[in-house]
Amino acid sequence: MITKQEGVEGFLKTGCGRCSHWNTPSCKALFWMKGIKQLRAILLKTELEEELKWGFPCYTLGGKNVVMIQAFREYFGLLLFKGSLIADQTGLLVAAGANSQVGKQIRFTDQKQVLEQATSILTILKKAIEIERSDKKVESKKTDVLELPVELLQQFKTNPEFKKAFF
């Protein structure tokens, strides 16, 4: 695991340290590192402050998270914490997950894509900074039905205190 003292420089050398693949050839962060370093270079051109959070480089404004570099098996990219508030004319922003309401991602499967999209990435980052500066909040949509996994429902049955803490 990367220590706070090692920070982003430690991440760049060994990966995020969040799994057993850390600092090995099968580390997903190390696999995408050339593209990640290109994203970092773009991010360092902004006024955002660089920190290490959850094992990955995270960029903040006034102590608030704005954007984070991510690495997955199939892609690497950026997570914009308030991405759903960004008017995206570039078409680069995608939902972070099937049920995601707030965050949006920019995904890459090749480091060349970062260089090709650098201007668009900077435009999106400027919008994200403006949104954070304006202190806009994302209003989550209420869902009528919450579908819980069977395993979680079983835990609720066997541990009423857990269920109480969950809700």
N, C-alpha and C positions, 0 to 999 in steps of 0.2 A: 504494500500500500504506500502511496506517495504521502510524505509528510507535508504539512502546511509550509514548512521552511523550504522544501524543494519546489513547491509551487508549480507554475506553468512550465518552467524549465525542466523540472522533473518529469512532468507529463510528456513533454516533447521527446525525452530520452527513453522512457520506459512504458508509456501508456497510462491508462487511468488507474490501474491497481484495484479495480472493482471485481475482478474474477481471477480464476486460476490461470488464465492465459496471459496475465500481466507479464510484460518484459520477455515475451517469447515470440517466435515467428508467427504464432497463430493469434496474436493480439490484434483485435480489430482496429484499435486506435493506431497501432504501428503500421498496419497494412495500408491505411489511408493517410499516413503522416505527411506525404508530400502535398496532398491537397489541403490537409488541415493547416499546414504551415502557410500555404497561400491564403487561406481564409484569415488566418491570424494577421498576416501582413496587411490585409484590407482593413480588418478591425482596428489595428493599431494606428490607422490613418484618421480614426474618429476621435472624439473627445472622451469616449468611454474608458473606464478604468478596468484593467485586466486583473482578474482574481482566479483562484482555483476553487471550484465548488463542485461537489459530487464527483470529484476526480477529473473534471474537464474544465477547460478555460471558459470562464463566464465573464461577461462584460456588463458593467454596471454604470448607472448615472445617479449620483447622490445616494449611493448605497442600495439602490433598487435594481434588480435584475432586468436587463433589457434583451440580451441575446447570449446564447451559449453555443459553443462548438459541440457537435455530437459525432459519434462513430458507431455504426451498426455493421452487421455482416454484409448487407446488401448495398449500403450507401453510407456516406458521411454528409454532414451538412451543418446548418444553423437552425437553432430553435429560437424563434422570436416570441418572447413571453406574452406579449400583447399583440401578436400577429393578426388576430381577427379584426383589429381596429385599423389595419393598414389597407388603404386603397391600393391594390396591386394591379398596375397596368402591364407589368412584365409577364404575368402568368407563372412566376416562379414559386409563389407561396402555395403550399398544400397543407391540408389538415394534418396535425401531428398524429392523430389516431382517429378511429372510427367515431368515437364519442367526444372527441376534443372540441371544446367550445372557445377556448382562449388562445392557446398557442398555435403557431403555424411554423412550418419548416420550409427551408430551401434545401433540396436534396441534390446530391451529386454522386455519380457513379464513375467519374473520371476526373482527374485533376485538371485536365484541359478545360473542362466546363467552367471551373472557377475563373480562370483567366478570361474566357470568352464572355462571362457574365459579370465581370468585375464592376463595370459601370452601373449595371442594374442592381447589383448587391449593395453598392454604396448608396444608391438612391433609396432603397428599402431601409437601409440602416439609418439614414437621415430622417426618414418618416418615423421610424421606431423611436428615435431620440426625441423628436418633436412630441410624439404621443406621451412618452414618459415625462417630459418636461411639463406638459399640460395637465398631468395627473389624471388623465381620463381613466375610467374604470370600465372593465368589460362586464356587461350584465349577462349572467348565465341564464340560459333558458331552463325553465323548470320542466322536469319530466314527470309524467303521471305515474309511470310504472318503473320501479327499480328492480332490474333482474339480477338476482344474486346467485353466485355459483353454488352448486349442490354442496360442495365441501364446506363453504362458509355457513350455509344453513345448518349443516350437521354440527358444526362447532357451536353455533348458537344454542342448539338443543342440549348439548352436553355441558355448556358453560354459560349460564345465564349472566354472569358478571361480564363476560366478554361481549355478549350481545348488548348489554347496557352501555358499555364503554364505546361500542361501535356506533351506536345511534346517539 
